[in-house]
Amino acid sequence: MEPAASAAFLRICAALVGVPAIVTDEMRSLDRNVLRALFAGEAAPGTPAGAGSDSSALGPLACRLGQDRTKQRHDAFSALYQKEALDLWETAAQWQPTAELHRKMAEMYAQAGDVKLARRHQGLEKFRSGVDALRLNRLEEAHAALDQAVAMLPDHASAWFYFAETCRFLDRPERAKNAYTRCLELHPHHGRALRGLRHVSAPAGE
């Protein structure tokens, strides 16, 4: 085992101390070479060049470990273990962000007294919920969630873009125009926002 990969694998083991039952079951189902490569910041074996690391298995693992730590220490609610759970969930959110994960993190940060991070994750929960609804063509539901997301995350370019998309699909061109414009203020080279803005700014009939 190469030195870098060995050190990376030790970091995994250190992070998982205290939950042996889950670790054993999960680790046996994962390819060690994939784990080593991910934690060494390399592409997973067999991944095409430029595709990045295959983290699909590690997101759920980190999430489950965060849940397990929270359950194990709920009675004492130790600040140490609360931090460990949040650190694991933050890692899971980087790999596989979901609305449910952000909801739980918002609750944890609120209990820890971190109002700023609690609000951020509340906004990210609304953002993920809105995008999920939009992909299922539930436009009113998506619009409502993303409207809340941009209120909580005023500097989140993607939230503004998807909010603009729902406004356009619901035939609310002025709101769409304002939202696309805000997205482009935050991300001037956002190609889809540029196309969307041109679409809603074009004279009727063109």
C-alpha positions in Angstrom: 0.0 0.0 0.0 1.4 3.4 -1.0 2.2 5.8 1.8 -0.4 8.4 0.8 -3.1 5.8 0.5 -2.1 4.2 3.8 -2.4 7.5 5.6 -5.7 8.1 4.0 -7.1 4.7 5.0 -6.0 5.4 8.6 -8.0 8.6 8.6 -11.1 6.6 7.6 -10.5 4.1 10.5 -9.9 7.0 13.0 -13.1 8.7 11.9 -15.2 5.5 12.3 -14.1 4.6 15.8 -17.1 3.9 18.0 -19.5 2.4 15.5 -17.9 -1.0 14.7 -21.2 -2.8 13.7 -22.0 -0.3 11.0 -18.4 0.1 9.9 -17.9 -3.6 9.5 -21.0 -4.1 7.3 -20.4 -1.0 5.2 -16.7 -1.4 4.8 -17.0 -5.0 3.6 -19.3 -3.9 0.8 -17.0 -1.2 -0.5 -13.8 -1.6 -2.5 -10.8 -0.6 -0.4 -9.0 0.8 -3.4 -12.0 3.1 -4.0 -11.9 4.2 -0.4 -8.2 4.8 -0.4 -8.3 6.8 -3.7 -11.2 9.0 -2.5 -9.6 9.9 0.7 -6.2 10.5 -1.0 -8.0 13.0 -3.3 -7.5 10.7 -6.4 -10.0 9.3 -8.9 -11.4 6.0 -8.0 -9.9 3.0 -9.9 -11.6 2.6 -13.2 -12.9 6.1 -13.3 -12.5 7.8 -16.7 -10.0 10.7 -16.8 -11.5 14.0 -15.7 -14.6 12.3 -14.2 -13.5 12.9 -10.6 -13.8 10.5 -7.6 -16.7 8.0 -7.5 -18.1 9.0 -4.1 -21.6 7.5 -4.5 -21.0 4.9 -1.7 -19.3 7.2 0.7 -22.1 9.8 0.9 -24.6 7.4 2.5 -21.9 5.9 4.7 -20.9 9.3 6.1 -24.6 10.2 6.6 -25.4 6.9 8.4 -22.4 7.4 10.6 -23.5 10.9 11.5 -27.0 9.6 12.4 -25.5 6.8 14.4 -23.3 9.2 16.4 -26.3 11.4 17.1 -28.4 8.5 18.4 -25.6 7.0 20.5 -25.0 10.3 22.3 -28.5 11.8 22.4 -29.0 11.5 26.1 -25.8 13.3 27.1 -25.8 15.4 23.9 -22.1 15.9 24.4 -20.6 18.9 22.5 -17.8 16.6 21.3 -20.0 14.1 19.7 -22.4 16.7 18.3 -19.4 18.2 16.5 -18.4 14.8 15.2 -21.9 14.1 13.8 -22.0 17.5 12.2 -18.5 17.0 10.7 -19.6 13.7 9.2 -22.8 15.2 7.8 -21.0 18.2 6.3 -18.8 15.6 4.5 -21.9 13.7 3.3 -23.4 17.0 2.1 -20.4 17.6 -0.1 -20.8 14.2 -1.8 -24.5 13.6 -1.9 -26.5 16.7 -0.8 -30.2 16.0 -0.1 -33.0 18.0 1.4 -33.4 15.6 4.3 -29.7 15.8 5.2 -29.8 19.6 5.2 -32.9 19.6 7.3 -31.2 17.5 10.0 -28.1 19.7 9.9 -30.2 22.8 10.3 -31.8 21.2 13.4 -28.4 20.3 14.8 -26.9 23.7 14.3 -30.0 25.3 15.8 -29.6 23.1 18.9 -25.9 24.1 19.0 -26.8 27.7 19.0 -25.3 28.5 15.6 -28.1 30.6 14.0 -26.1 31.5 10.9 -25.3 27.9 9.9 -28.8 26.7 10.9 -30.4 29.3 8.5 -27.9 28.3 5.7 -28.9 24.7 5.9 -32.6 25.6 6.1 -32.1 27.5 2.9 -30.2 24.6 1.3 -33.0 22.3 2.3 -35.5 24.5 0.5 -33.1 24.7 -2.5 -32.8 20.9 -2.8 -36.5 20.4 -2.3 -37.3 22.9 -5.0 -34.9 21.4 -7.5 -36.3 17.9 -6.8 -39.8 19.2 -7.3 -38.9 21.0 -10.5 -37.4 17.8 -11.9 -40.7 16.1 -11.3 -42.5 19.0 -13.0 -44.3 20.0 -9.8 -43.9 23.7 -10.7 -45.9 25.4 -8.0 -44.2 23.3 -5.3 -40.8 24.0 -6.8 -41.6 27.7 -7.1 -42.6 28.0 -3.4 -39.6 26.2 -2.1 -37.1 28.1 -4.3 -38.7 31.4 -3.4 -37.9 30.6 0.3 -34.4 29.4 -0.7 -33.4 32.7 -2.4 -34.8 34.6 0.6 -32.5 32.6 2.9 -29.6 32.3 0.5 -29.4 35.7 -1.3 -25.9 34.9 -2.6 -26.6 31.4 -4.0 -26.5 31.7 -7.8 -28.0 28.3 -8.5 -31.0 29.0 -6.2 -31.7 32.2 -8.2 -31.3 30.3 -11.5 -33.8 27.6 -10.6 -36.2 30.1 -9.1 -36.0 32.0 -12.4 -36.7 28.8 -14.3 -39.9 28.2 -12.2 -41.0 31.8 -12.8 -40.5 31.4 -16.6 -42.3 28.1 -16.7 -45.2 29.6 -14.7 -45.4 32.5 -17.1 -44.1 35.1 -14.7 -41.6 36.9 -16.9 -40.8 39.9 -14.8 -40.0 37.8 -11.7 -38.0 35.5 -14.0 -36.1 38.4 -15.5 -35.2 39.7 -12.0 -34.1 36.3 -10.8 -32.0 35.6 -13.9 -30.4 39.0 -13.5 -29.5 38.3 -9.8 -28.0 34.9 -10.8 -25.8 36.6 -13.4 -24.7 39.3 -10.9 -23.4 36.4 -8.8 -22.2 34.2 -11.7 -21.7 36.4 -14.8 -20.8 33.5 -17.1 -23.8 31.3 -16.2 -24.8 30.2 -19.8 -28.2 28.9 -19.0 -29.1 32.0 -17.1 -28.0 34.1 -20.0 -30.2 32.1 -22.4 -33.1 32.3 -20.0 -32.8 36.1 -19.6 -32.7 36.5 -23.4 -35.8 34.3 -23.7 -37.9 36.3 -21.1 -36.6 39.7 -22.4 -37.5 39.0 -26.1 -40.6 40.8 -27.4 -43.8 38.7 -27.5 -44.1 36.6 -30.6 -40.3 36.2 -31.3 
